[in-house]
Every structure is written in structure tokens, then in C-alpha cells.
Amino acid sequence: MLGERIPLRRVKTMRKTLSGKNMLNDVLMEHPYRLPQISFRGSNLTIHPLRDIRDTFYVGNITIGTPPQEFQVVFDTGSAVLWVPSVFCNSSTCSTHVRFRHLESSTFRPTNKTFWINYGAGRIEGVVVRDTVRIGDLVSTDQPFGLSMAEYGLEGRRFDGILGLNYPRLLYCRPLPIFDKLKNQGAISEPVFAFYLSKDKQKGSVVMFGGVDHRYYKGELNWVPLVRVGDWTIHVDRITMKREVIACSDGCRALVDTGSSHIQGPGRLVDNIQKLIGAKPQGSKHYVSCSVVNTLPSIIFTIKGINYPVPAQAYILKDSRGHCYTAFREKRVRIPTECWVLGNVFLRLYFSVFDRGNDRIGLAPAL
């Protein structure tokens, strides 16, 4: 089954890319980027070419307003709100990004609602508004979304905003997610979306809406029910290394999160993994010698009886100096039960399908 297919780009943080905001602005002005669009109407498929800036996040372009204004956003299964910066946002982070000019859109509508979101790295506050949002050929008219008026702790990000794909959080006056709006409008044929995050840094990553393109994975999709309806959290049987259980001994939970770069878990368990692979702390990262990467063991996540190995070549990354560090991080949010976050390090290995119709996630080895 084929649906709408949207390309993503893998980017690194602004801080890592250029050391000064003025340098970044000069580069962006000198090398503006516009996505050409190729549509195959018969198959309801839209493909955007990819641009790679390497490292952590996968981003794609959407447009908002009439005439359309283009934004680069993270397609994030860990949050539920679409937001972009407002032209009235005076935070230093807003000044380096595209801001929505509401007075230039003939389809813009204000509301009397406000919103706020806490992320692991910071917080945004703003107002809820409505306008036409386009993701490729998908069009959501009168779509509620957030305009950030103030941003805290989000310095260095290389995207304009975030497009949340989690379940709606209506109790907190959050705007209805665009996926739900598209589903309610009948704009997508099936209530599913899927991610293919290419191992090739230059091209290939896509998010697809309304169906699954089977050419992106091998074998059969293994379906995992959600722990609870409301977010993309699944049950993990155990986490092993060299056949020894190193975490999740009694089973645990894991959020499948396209908005997270790493694999996160409880501090003491992550520290244990770092010690087992001989990683040494240096600043905020744990480093290993690049010469030992091929000798390090795989970390295996067993989910619904099926093993999902993450080899060292996937969980060891290189920094800007060419030094090797691990992709394991301590989960910042403290909760009483053992919980992990399976971010892009895991999802580059496994094609993922998010099935809202049946409240489940499908996983299969990515091609």
C-alpha cells in the first residue's frame, strides 16, 4: 500500500556546524535551499529530494499559509504539536530561523488560546492559531498549530519548528495534531505513517503517510501493541549483550521516538553499558577508541520475543574531530518504572510503522 511519501534530511546542531550565529546567517543567505517537488499522482506519492548536513535530526519541509511560507521541521513521534516561530518572537533562537509572517497569509485565523511545551533541552511558549498547512501534496485547511513567542534553552537547533506525530493531548489545550486533522478530513487513505531513516547520509530518508512502501524493508513487519493508547510506548522483554541481560531484566517500556537522536535509559543502567564497552566520560559524552569499534559487541533489544540487535557500528558515532563516542544517554525525565527511548540510532536499523488505527508499531530490518 502506497501513501504520501515525504523526504527527510539528516542535520547536525547549529553549534556543531558553525561556531558563530553571524557565520551561520552568512552561509544560509549565500546558499538558500528550496525543495523541488516531484509528484506521482496515480500512486498518491510525493517525493522530495534530500539534503544532508549530517548527524542528529531528520527534517523535512512543510509550508504554512496562503501564499505558502516554507519551514524546515522535525517530524517527531515524541510530541504532539506542530509549531514554528512567530515573527513576534524576540528570543535569540528565533532570530536565526524562518518566522511565520501571519499578516502575509490570507487564510490565517487567530484564536484566544495559548500553549507551552517542555522539551528535554528547553521550553517554548506561544499562541495557538489556524492556517493552511501542506506536507507535500497533503493539505490540512484551517489547521490549528502553535506560534512560539518565547523560546528557552533551544540554542543551536538546526530546524525552524517541530511537527508532532504523537497522540493528541487535548486536555492541555494543545492544538489538534495535523495527522489527526488529515485523518478526520479523509485526506489519508489509512491512519498510519512510517519512517525510513537511511544509513546513507546523503539521501533516501522519508516519512510516508497513509500507507507503507514495502520496498524500504526486508522480511515481514513485526507488530508490537502499545503499552497504553496515548503515546508510542512499547514493551521490551529484555536488553542483552553477549547473551547476558544488562537491562530490562523483568521487562520494561520504551518510547519509539523519531525526535531523539540517541538511545536513552536510566542513568545507572546506561552507566553500566558504558563501562561494559569501555567508554570513558569526557564532557557530556562517553568516548571509545575508534580502533576498537569493530570488536565491540551488539546491544540486543528483545521485543515481543524478537531480537533487534544494535551493532557497535550503529551505536558508536563520530564527533566533529573524528573521535568516537557512544550513542547511549541518561534519560533526563525521572519516572518510577524502567523506561527507555529508542531514537534514531535504533530507527536507522529498523523501518518503523506507526499504526493509529490499531494502536501498534510495526518494525522490520531496514534496507
C-alpha positions as CSV (number, residue, x, y, z in Angstrom):
1,M,0.0,0.0,0.0
2,L,1.4,3.4,-1.0
3,G,0.7,6.7,0.6
4,E,2.2,10.2,0.7
5,R,6.0,10.0,1.0
6,I,7.9,13.0,2.4
7,P,11.7,13.2,2.3
8,L,13.7,14.0,5.4
9,R,17.2,15.4,5.8
10,R,19.7,14.5,8.5
11,V,21.2,17.6,10.2
12,K,23.6,18.4,12.9
13,T,23.2,21.1,15.5
14,M,23.9,24.7,14.6
15,R,26.5,24.9,17.3
16,K,28.4,22.0,15.8
17,T,28.1,23.3,12.2
18,L,29.3,26.8,12.7
19,S,30.7,28.5,15.8
20,G,29.0,31.8,15.4
21,K,25.5,33.0,14.6
22,N,26.8,35.5,12.1
23,M,28.7,32.9,10.2
24,L,25.6,30.7,10.1
25,N,23.4,33.5,8.8
26,D,26.0,34.3,6.1
27,V,26.1,30.7,4.9
28,L,22.3,30.4,4.8
29,M,22.0,33.7,2.8
30,E,24.7,32.6,0.4
31,H,23.3,29.1,0.0
32,P,19.5,29.3,0.1
33,Y,17.7,25.9,-0.1
34,R,14.4,25.3,-1.9
35,L,12.9,21.8,-2.3
36,P,11.7,20.9,-5.8
37,Q,8.8,18.6,-5.7
38,I,8.1,15.5,-7.8
39,S,4.5,14.1,-7.7
40,F,3.2,10.8,-8.9
41,R,-0.5,11.5,-8.8
42,G,-1.5,8.0,-9.8
43,S,0.1,6.4,-6.8
44,N,-0.7,9.3,-4.4
45,L,3.1,9.6,-3.8
46,T,5.1,12.7,-3.3
47,I,8.9,12.6,-3.2
48,H,11.2,15.4,-2.0
49,P,15.0,15.2,-2.7
50,L,17.1,15.1,0.5
51,R,19.8,17.4,1.7
52,D,22.3,16.0,4.2
53,I,24.0,18.2,6.8
54,R,25.0,15.1,8.8
55,D,24.3,14.0,12.4
56,T,21.4,14.1,14.7
57,F,18.0,15.1,13.4
58,Y,15.9,14.2,10.4
59,V,14.0,17.2,9.0
60,G,11.6,17.8,6.1
61,N,9.9,20.9,4.6
62,I,6.3,21.9,5.0
63,T,4.5,25.1,4.1
64,I,2.1,27.2,6.0
65,G,-0.3,30.0,4.9
66,T,-1.5,31.5,1.6
67,P,0.7,32.1,-0.3
68,P,2.8,29.3,1.3
69,Q,5.7,30.1,3.6
70,E,8.3,27.3,3.8
71,F,9.6,25.8,7.1
72,Q,12.1,23.1,8.0
73,V,10.7,20.9,10.8
74,V,11.4,17.7,12.7
75,F,8.8,15.0,12.2
76,D,8.6,13.9,15.9
77,T,6.7,10.9,17.3
78,G,7.7,12.0,20.8
79,S,5.5,15.1,20.8
80,A,2.0,16.0,19.5
81,V,2.1,19.7,18.5
82,L,3.1,21.5,15.3
83,W,4.8,24.7,16.0
84,V,7.0,27.3,14.2
85,P,8.4,30.6,15.4
86,S,6.3,33.7,15.3
87,V,7.5,36.9,13.7
88,F,6.9,38.4,17.2
89,C,9.3,36.0,18.9
90,N,12.3,38.0,20.1
91,S,14.3,35.1,21.7
92,S,17.8,34.8,20.3
93,T,17.0,31.4,18.8
94,C,14.1,32.8,16.8
95,S,16.3,35.3,15.0
96,T,18.2,32.6,13.3
97,H,15.2,30.8,11.9
98,V,12.3,31.3,9.5
99,R,9.4,33.0,11.3
100,F,5.8,32.9,10.3
101,R,4.5,36.2,8.9
102,H,0.8,35.9,9.7
103,L,-0.1,39.2,8.2
104,E,1.0,38.0,4.8
105,S,-1.4,35.0,4.8
106,S,-4.9,35.4,3.6
107,T,-6.0,32.2,5.3
108,F,-4.6,33.0,8.8
109,R,-7.0,32.9,11.8
110,P,-6.1,33.8,15.4
111,T,-7.5,32.0,18.5
112,N,-7.7,33.0,22.1
113,K,-5.6,30.0,23.3
114,T,-2.0,29.9,24.5
115,F,0.3,26.8,24.8
116,W,3.6,25.8,26.2
117,I,5.8,22.7,25.8
118,N,8.7,21.4,27.9
119,Y,11.4,19.5,25.9
120,G,14.4,17.8,27.4
121,A,16.6,20.7,26.1
122,G,14.3,23.6,26.8
123,R,10.8,25.2,26.7
124,I,8.7,27.2,24.3
125,E,5.6,29.3,24.9
126,G,3.2,30.8,22.4
127,V,-0.2,31.1,21.0
128,V,-2.5,28.8,19.0
129,V,-3.5,29.9,15.6
130,R,-5.1,28.4,12.4
131,D,-4.0,28.3,8.8
132,T,-3.5,26.0,5.8
133,V,-0.6,23.6,6.3
134,R,0.9,21.5,3.4
135,I,3.1,18.4,3.7
136,G,3.9,17.6,0.1
137,D,0.5,17.0,-1.6
138,L,-1.3,16.6,1.7
139,V,-3.3,19.8,2.6
140,S,-4.8,20.5,6.0
141,T,-7.1,23.6,5.9
142,D,-7.8,25.6,9.0
143,Q,-5.1,23.6,10.8
144,P,-4.5,24.6,14.4
145,F,-0.8,25.0,15.3
146,G,1.5,26.9,17.6
147,L,3.4,30.0,17.1
148,S,6.3,30.3,19.5
149,M,6.5,33.7,21.2
150,A,9.4,32.8,23.5
151,E,12.0,30.0,23.5
152,Y,14.3,29.0,26.3
153,G,17.3,26.6,26.1
154,L,16.9,25.7,22.5
155,E,20.0,27.4,21.2
156,G,21.9,25.7,18.4
157,R,19.0,23.9,16.8
158,R,19.1,23.5,13.0
159,F,15.4,23.4,12.3
160,D,12.6,26.0,12.4
161,G,10.0,24.0,14.3
162,I,8.6,20.6,15.2
163,L,5.7,18.6,13.7
164,G,4.4,16.4,16.4
165,L,3.1,12.9,15.4
166,N,2.2,11.6,18.9
167,Y,-1.4,11.1,20.1
168,P,-3.3,14.3,20.8
169,R,-3.1,16.0,24.2
170,L,-6.5,17.8,24.1
171,L,-6.7,18.1,27.9
172,Y,-3.8,20.6,27.9
173,C,-5.4,22.9,25.4
174,R,-2.9,21.8,22.8
175,P,-3.8,22.2,19.2
176,L,-5.1,19.1,17.3
177,P,-2.1,17.3,15.7
178,I,-2.0,17.6,11.9
179,F,-2.1,13.8,11.4
180,D,-5.5,13.7,13.3
181,K,-6.8,16.6,11.2
182,L,-5.8,14.9,8.0
183,K,-7.3,11.7,9.2
184,N,-10.6,13.4,10.1
185,Q,-10.7,15.2,6.7
186,G,-10.2,11.9,4.9
187,A,-7.0,13.2,3.3
188,I,-5.1,9.9,4.0
189,S,-6.3,6.5,3.0
190,E,-5.2,4.6,6.1
191,P,-4.5,6.0,9.6
192,V,-0.8,5.0,9.5
193,F,2.6,6.7,8.9
194,A,6.0,5.2,8.6
195,F,9.7,6.2,8.7
196,Y,12.7,5.1,6.8
197,L,15.9,6.7,8.1
198,S,18.6,6.0,5.6
199,K,22.0,4.8,6.7
200,D,23.3,6.7,3.6
201,K,23.9,10.2,5.0
202,Q,23.4,11.7,1.5
203,K,19.9,10.6,0.6
204,G,17.0,8.3,1.0
205,S,15.2,9.1,4.3
206,V,11.4,9.5,4.1
207,V,8.3,9.7,6.2
208,M,5.2,8.3,4.5
209,F,1.6,9.0,5.3
210,G,-1.5,6.9,4.6
211,G,0.3,3.7,3.7
212,V,3.6,1.7,3.7
213,D,6.0,1.2,0.8
214,H,7.3,-2.3,1.3
215,R,10.5,-1.6,-0.7
216,Y,12.1,0.0,2.3
217,Y,12.4,-3.1,4.5
218,K,13.1,-6.8,4.2
219,G,11.1,-9.7,5.7
220,E,7.8,-9.2,7.4
221,L,6.7,-6.3,9.7
222,N,6.6,-7.5,13.3
223,W,3.6,-5.8,15.1
224,V,4.0,-4.7,18.7
225,P,1.0,-3.4,20.6
226,L,1.3,-0.2,22.5
227,V,1.7,-0.4,26.3
228,R,-1.2,2.1,26.5
229,V,-3.1,4.1,24.0
230,G,-1.8,7.7,24.1
231,D,1.8,7.6,23.1
232,W,4.2,5.4,21.1
233,T,5.5,3.3,24.0
234,I,6.0,-0.4,23.6
235,H,7.1,-3.3,25.9
236,V,10.7,-4.5,25.8
237,D,11.3,-8.1,27.1
238,R,15.0,-7.6,27.9
239,I,18.2,-5.9,26.8
240,T,21.2,-8.2,26.4
241,M,24.9,-8.1,25.5
242,K,26.9,-11.3,24.8
243,R,23.8,-13.3,25.9
244,E,23.9,-11.6,29.3
245,V,20.9,-9.5,30.4
246,I,22.2,-6.0,31.1
247,A,18.9,-4.1,31.5
248,C,15.2,-4.7,31.4
249,S,15.6,-8.0,33.3
250,D,11.9,-8.0,34.3
251,G,10.7,-6.3,31.1
252,C,10.4,-2.5,30.7
253,R,8.9,0.2,28.5
254,A,10.5,2.0,25.5
255,L,9.2,5.1,23.6
256,V,9.9,4.9,19.9
257,D,10.9,8.5,19.3
258,T,12.0,10.0,15.9
259,G,12.7,13.3,17.7
260,S,15.5,11.7,19.7
261,S,19.0,11.2,18.3
262,H,20.2,8.6,20.8
263,I,19.2,5.6,22.9
264,Q,18.3,6.8,26.3
265,G,17.7,4.9,29.5
266,P,18.0,5.1,33.4
267,G,21.3,6.5,34.5
268,R,22.7,3.6,36.4
269,L,21.9,1.2,33.5
270,V,23.3,3.4,30.9
271,D,26.5,3.8,33.0
272,N,26.7,0.1,33.2
273,I,26.6,-0.2,29.4
274,Q,29.3,2.5,29.1
275,K,31.6,0.5,31.4
276,L,30.9,-2.8,29.7
277,I,32.1,-1.3,26.3
278,G,35.0,0.6,27.9
279,A,33.7,4.1,27.2
280,K,35.3,6.9,29.2
281,P,33.4,10.1,30.1
282,Q,34.6,13.3,28.6
283,G,32.4,16.3,28.9
284,S,28.8,15.3,28.1
285,K,29.8,12.2,26.1
286,H,31.5,8.8,26.7
287,Y,34.3,8.1,24.2
288,V,36.0,4.9,23.0
289,S,39.0,4.4,20.7
290,C,37.8,4.3,17.1
291,S,40.1,1.3,16.6
292,V,38.0,-1.0,18.8
293,V,34.6,-0.3,17.2
294,N,34.7,-3.5,15.1
295,T,35.4,-5.6,18.2
296,L,32.6,-4.2,20.4
297,P,29.5,-6.4,21.0
298,S,26.0,-5.7,19.8
299,I,23.3,-4.5,22.2
300,I,20.2,-6.6,21.6
301,F,16.7,-5.3,22.4
302,T,14.2,-8.2,22.5
303,I,10.7,-7.0,21.7
304,K,7.8,-9.4,21.7
305,G,10.2,-12.3,21.5
306,I,12.1,-11.0,18.5
307,N,15.7,-9.8,18.7
308,Y,16.6,-6.3,17.4
309,P,20.4,-6.1,17.5
310,V,22.1,-2.7,17.5
311,P,25.8,-3.3,16.4
312,A,28.6,-1.1,17.6
313,Q,28.9,0.4,14.1
314,A,25.4,1.9,14.8
315,Y,25.8,3.0,18.4
316,I,29.3,4.5,18.1
317,L,29.2,7.9,16.4
318,K,32.0,10.4,15.4
319,D,32.2,13.9,16.6
320,S,33.5,16.9,14.5
321,R,37.1,16.0,15.4
322,G,36.7,12.4,14.2
323,H,36.7,11.0,17.8
324,C,34.3,8.1,18.6
325,Y,31.6,8.3,21.2
326,T,28.6,6.2,22.2
327,A,25.0,6.9,21.4
328,F,23.7,6.0,24.9
329,R,22.4,8.7,27.1
330,E,20.9,9.0,30.5
331,K,17.1,9.7,30.3
332,R,16.5,13.1,31.8
333,V,12.9,12.6,32.9
334,R,12.8,10.6,36.1
335,I,9.9,8.1,36.3
336,P,9.5,5.2,38.8
337,T,9.5,2.4,36.2
338,E,12.4,1.5,33.9
339,C,11.8,3.3,30.6
340,W,14.0,3.7,27.5
341,V,13.9,5.9,24.4
342,L,14.6,4.2,21.1
343,G,15.8,7.2,19.0
344,N,17.3,7.5,15.5
345,V,20.3,5.2,16.3
346,F,17.8,2.4,16.6
347,L,15.5,3.6,13.8
348,R,18.2,3.8,11.2
349,L,18.4,0.0,11.5
350,Y,14.6,-0.7,11.7
351,F,11.9,0.6,9.4
352,S,9.0,1.7,11.6
353,V,5.3,1.9,11.0
354,F,3.0,3.8,13.4
355,D,-0.5,2.4,13.2
356,R,-3.0,4.7,14.8
357,G,-5.9,2.6,13.6
358,N,-4.8,-0.5,15.6
359,D,-2.6,1.2,18.3
360,R,0.5,-0.6,17.4
361,I,4.0,-0.2,15.9
362,G,5.5,-2.4,13.1
363,L,9.2,-3.0,12.9
364,A,11.3,-4.7,10.3
365,P,15.0,-4.5,9.2
366,A,15.5,-1.5,7.0
367,L,17.1,-1.9,3.6
